[in-house]
């Protein structure tokens, strides 16, 4: 099939891999759409192992990775600009997919015209975050997080032309749900609301204040004036932002198991 490529603008089959098995799909037209949308809008990358079922006699499931942009017409469905079906969920595999797409992007527009996405959102799996950091930011994930820390703390003064790597909030709250059910079953609802409160923090100073009050509230063996003060602080913050009950809509749990980062040492 690859040998029969005609190099037309709508031709989508780009690569067929034998080891590991995989297929990469995009076209010149989808690259142009990516070029048009990524500068001013969010780019999404997602993976699922549930769409392509495991074939008989095969040891590995197949994963579908998609690089997605929002439709130019408001209210229309998002558009996948690149798709990768493979039996491996590894950083090397995803990195090869994204670098292959970017290579064709270079061929079409030239390196000087290539645009970095303003923001890239993913489910939070370490594989995807590492691949995004290397492909679009040209940095290891740990170095990228250190740079983000310097930005939010004001230590980095120069302007950086660097995409924002954003973890999907629904997946964060899905992980929080598992954590709270395990470690705070008697105060599950309060714990979930407080995790939501953490996600609303606009500065590290504000997050420090919330974490301090949470630590006092959940670690104190008995009530007292100090506990009441911190509980009131959290309650006031919750009332200010106005939380409401919502249903769960995330399907997968993604735990980050990488080593300590500068954000972790901060707290």
Secondary structure, DSSP 8 states (H G I E B T S, - for coil): -GGG----TT--EEEEEETTEEEEE--HHHHHHHHHHHTTSEEEEEEESSSS---TT-SS--EEEEEEE--SSTTS--EEEEEEEES--SHHHHHHHHHHHHHHHHHHH-GGG----SEEEE---HHHHHHHHHHHS-S-HHHHHHHHHHHHTT---S-----EEEE-HHHHHHHHHHHHHHH-GGGHHHHHHHHHHHHT--SHHHHHHHHHHHHHHHH-SS--HHHHHHHHHHHHHHHHHT-------------------HHHHH-
